[in-house]
């Protein structure tokens, strides 16, 4: 009876309060960014999305009116930036006027409510309601998430879409799920949003679908076909649009080749340099390639990057290993702004010890049960971390993993609080299982 009352309180009282807190904090973040669009730490890309949306509204299509990052000529087509997120800005500016603050406020309300909500749902599905609640609360106040929520770029919505995709994948994997078709439709839609925001995620989709098939008892084949069909139907129109502009195949965006080339260029030697100047990045692209279209240039840069690896695979391995500190950085740096140092230390820095303990607790319980829900979390973290250590590692690119890390940090916190469970009448799924064993 006590557990039922607790569960109702979590759903009807605690969780709504957390969501409200999350939205309020993010509204303050939107106020901090304001109605101007400037190159604040870590959010330089918002300049590109903002200006690209204005350019489309002015009738020039997806182009820039001046030479633009990475090396796109004025008036030339670009597919470097997410069409979906740019369309969001186009819609907001078209309806409410060209006020970035409006786009920020809509975004922080949407993300502020849904990101902690899906964090809770994934945590509940994996480790129980108490862990889900702690994770939602941590997600609500996590400084990195609060800061990026108001930036006019893909990160906040992308992270939310990833969490939604994981949740619907967990639901679809349940062998006794009587609403599997509904879960399939929602998973297909969330994956479509995720991939259209950052096409990198399409590489993880096969791993997710195979795991769902395996965890469901080799069922859900038709539902998985529906998921794949929805995803393909969302991408193909953009692929056709890109072909009409570049006269060649471009899946969704033209950024992979640039990132892989710069991230593995010999300029790094065997020690990765996280940030170079804008001029340096452009200078690294050979002059004879400057006349190529953005799509042709991406292909050429990808080929050259693969050439760097083939010429010296040992250097590539050393360079990839050297990216680990840049990716998992949680300490202050003299090369970072005060805002960046505070955000890093008080978010990931505080969470790290709990994350490590939570992962240890989880792995002890997991015992190589590949159908267990946490397996999907391990797959995602392993994939996402690996793909960035092999290409380009920045703290910003770790944030989707942070969203999952917080589940494990919350697992550790709940386990630490278990001795006080009776006193506070607050039990976790782990405590209930322990008492029954």
CORFENQUI-V557270 format. One record per residue. RES is the residue in one letter. PHI is phi in whole degrees, 0 to 359 (none if undefined). Layout:
<<RES,PHI> <RES,PHI>>
This chain:
<<X,none> <X,299> <X,296> <X,294> <X,296> <X,300> <X,300> <X,293> <X,295> <X,299> <X,287> <X,258> <X,233> <X,297> <X,297> <X,302> <X,296> <X,296> <X,295> <X,296> <X,302> <X,300> <X,295> <X,299> <X,299> <X,286> <X,294> <X,298> <X,296> <X,298> <X,295> <X,297> <X,292> <X,74> <X,266> <X,258> <X,240> <X,232> <X,272> <X,284> <X,306> <X,80> <X,233> <X,299> <X,297> <X,295> <X,298> <X,291> <X,296> <X,298> <X,291> <X,293> <X,297> <X,296> <X,297> <X,294> <X,298> <X,278> <X,91> <X,257> <X,71> <X,279> <X,218> <X,244> <X,276> <X,210> <X,306> <X,225> <X,298> <X,279> <X,201> <X,275> <X,285> <X,301> <X,80> <X,271> <X,297> <X,230> <X,232> <X,287> <X,249> <X,303> <X,296> <X,296> <X,291> <X,299> <X,296> <X,302> <X,295> <X,301> <X,296> <X,294> <X,295> <X,292> <X,272> <X,257> <X,95> <X,275> <X,243> <X,304> <X,298> <X,293> <X,299> <X,295> <X,295> <X,299> <X,294> <X,291> <X,292> <X,297> <X,290> <X,300> <X,274> <X,279> <X,295> <X,296> <X,297> <X,290> <X,299> <X,299> <X,295> <X,293> <X,297> <X,298> <X,294> <X,264> <X,236> <X,111> <X,298> <X,298> <X,297> <X,300> <X,293> <X,300> <X,295> <X,298> <X,296> <X,294> <X,298> <X,295> <X,251> <X,299> <X,301> <X,303> <X,293> <X,296> <X,295> <X,288> <X,300> <X,261> <X,284> <X,277> <X,205> <X,286> <X,315> <X,297> <X,289> <X,299> <X,297> <X,298> <X,294> <X,297> <X,298> <X,297> <X,298> <X,296> <X,297> <X,291> <X,294> <X,298> <X,297> <X,294> <X,284> <X,291> <X,301> <X,260> <X,291> <X,278> <X,245> <X,296> <X,292> <X,297> <X,299> <X,295> <X,295> <X,291> <X,295> <X,301> <X,293> <X,292> <X,294> <X,299> <X,298> <X,300> <X,291> <X,288> <X,276> <X,210> <X,295> <X,307> <X,294> <X,298> <X,291> <X,274> <X,306> <X,303> <X,297> <X,296> <X,292> <X,296> <X,295> <X,302> <X,301> <X,290> <X,293> <X,277> <X,82> <X,60> <X,254> <X,64> <X,298> <X,294> <X,296> <X,292> <X,296> <X,297> <X,302> <X,296> <X,294> <X,298> <X,297> <X,297> <X,295> <X,280> <X,272> <X,302> <X,300> <X,290> <X,298> <X,295> <X,298> <X,297> <X,297> <X,292> <X,266> <X,252> <X,60> <X,198> <X,286> <X,222> <X,304> <X,217> <X,225> <X,242> <X,251> <X,298> <X,297> <X,298> <X,297> <X,291> <X,293> <X,296> <X,292> <X,241> <X,295> <X,303> <X,302> <X,283> <X,65> <X,249> <X,231> <X,296> <X,255> <X,301> <X,229> <X,250> <X,285> <X,303> <X,295> <X,296> <X,301> <X,291> <X,294> <X,289> <X,274> <X,306> <X,301> <X,293> <X,263> <X,296> <X,277> <X,287> <X,292> <X,301> <X,291> <X,296> <X,295> <X,299> <X,299> <X,294> <X,293> <X,296> <X,299> <X,291> <X,296> <X,296> <X,295> <X,303> <X,291> <X,295> <X,291> <X,210> <X,297> <X,295> <X,300> <X,298> <X,296> <X,296> <X,295> <X,296> <X,296> <X,292> <X,280> <X,303> <X,300> <X,295> <X,281> <X,256> <X,299> <X,227> <X,253> <X,290> <X,222> <X,291> <X,272> <X,255> <X,287> <X,300> <X,299> <X,295> <X,295> <X,296> <X,299> <X,292> <X,290> <X,275> <X,246> <X,294> <X,300> <X,290> <X,283> <X,310> <X,298> <X,291> <X,299> <X,297> <X,294> <X,296> <X,296> <X,296> <X,299> <X,296> <X,295> <X,296> <X,280> <X,293> <X,51> <X,58> <X,275> <X,289> <X,269> <X,291> <X,304> <X,294> <X,301> <X,296> <X,294> <X,298> <X,300> <X,296> <X,298> <X,298> <X,296> <X,293> <X,294> <X,298> <X,296> <X,275> <X,292> <X,272> <X,229> <X,213> <X,245> <X,224> <X,303> <X,303> <X,281> <X,270> <X,303> <X,300> <X,288> <X,304> <X,300> <X,275> <X,307> <X,297> <X,296> <X,286> <X,296> <X,289> <X,301> <X,296> <X,296> <X,297> <X,296> <X,294> <X,271> <X,302> <X,300> <X,259> <X,299> <X,294> <X,296> <X,262> <X,53> <X,225> <X,251> <X,265> <X,301> <X,295> <X,293> <X,297> <X,295> <X,296> <X,290> <X,271> <X,269>>
